[in-house]
Amino acid sequence: MGALQMRMQERIVDEMNDMSQRDLSIVYDLILRLKKSDSSHPTIDDLPPHVRVRNALEGIKGSLGEDIVRLRDDRI
């Protein structure tokens, strides 16, 4: 491993130390996808569905689960 590659890995690890668990799971998914594909680069659309849902819901306040339960209360 060359010196440049080692410095790059150190910088990546430093950045990852400051990431949230959610962001780390996204990075991990991207790493796995990069390892699988030789020529294509992943995009947001290539992320697994559960990660795309998390990204879509991250700005919404409150609890989706509580909203669903509240909507179903009349049927229980």
VEXKOL-566092 format. One record per residue (C-alpha): residue number from 0; x, y, z; chain. Coordinates in steps of 0.001 Angstrom, whole numbers, plus 500000, padded with zeros to 6 digits. Layout:
REC   nr       u       v       w  kette
REC  NUM       X       Y       Z      A
...
This chain:
REC   nr       u       v       w  kette
REC    0  500000  500000  500000      A
REC    1  501421  503348  498981      A
REC    2  501779  506385  501184      A
REC    3  499048  508263  499304      A
REC    4  496577  505414  499777      A
REC    5  497404  505201  503497      A
REC    6  496845  508949  503938      A
REC    7  493526  508682  502089      A
REC    8  492396  505822  504330      A
REC    9  493383  507791  507439      A
REC   10  491385  510800  506237      A
REC   11  488364  508609  505511      A
REC   12  488531  507018  508964      A
REC   13  488844  510460  510585      A
REC   14  485712  511627  508755      A
REC   15  483824  508454  509677      A
REC   16  484583  508951  513370      A
REC   17  482369  512059  513321      A
REC   18  479440  510419  511472      A
REC   19  476099  509334  512866      A
REC   20  475039  505689  512849      A
REC   21  472672  506411  509959      A
REC   22  475413  507985  507870      A
REC   23  477757  505106  508649      A
REC   24  475173  502618  507398      A
REC   25  474920  504581  504139      A
REC   26  478708  504599  503771      A
REC   27  478828  500868  504450      A
REC   28  476153  500183  501823      A
REC   29  478077  502303  499316      A
REC   30  481315  500447  500051      A
REC   31  479614  497113  499435      A
REC   32  478165  498371  496159      A
REC   33  481538  499718  495038      A
REC   34  483155  496378  495752      A
REC   35  480527  494593  493655      A
REC   36  480736  496864  490608      A
REC   37  483866  497599  488657      A
REC   38  482772  500459  486442      A
REC   39  479526  501946  487700      A
REC   40  479372  504473  490498      A
REC   41  476457  504343  492933      A
REC   42  473951  507152  493071      A
REC   43  471230  507958  495575      A
REC   44  468842  505907  493429      A
REC   45  471148  502895  493837      A
REC   46  470806  502926  497621      A
REC   47  468743  500171  499228      A
REC   48  465070  501110  499671      A
REC   49  465280  501306  503475      A
REC   50  468065  503897  503225      A
REC   51  466088  505954  500693      A
REC   52  463067  505899  503032      A
REC   53  465248  507014  505962      A
REC   54  466599  509869  503854      A
REC   55  463098  510909  502807      A
REC   56  461745  510868  506373      A
REC   57  464703  512412  508203      A
REC   58  463331  515962  508020      A
REC   59  459878  515050  509315      A
REC   60  459232  515676  512987      A
REC   61  457232  513272  515110      A
REC   62  456868  509530  514867      A
REC   63  455605  507731  511792      A
REC   64  454785  504709  513960      A
REC   65  452645  506797  516323      A
REC   66  450823  508338  513356      A
REC   67  450011  504888  511977      A
REC   68  448748  503670  515362      A
REC   69  446610  506799  515737      A
REC   70  445080  506254  512283      A
REC   71  444314  502616  513118      A
REC   72  442832  503266  516571      A
REC   73  439315  503376  515168      A
REC   74  439762  499876  513695      A
REC   75  441104  498248  516864      A
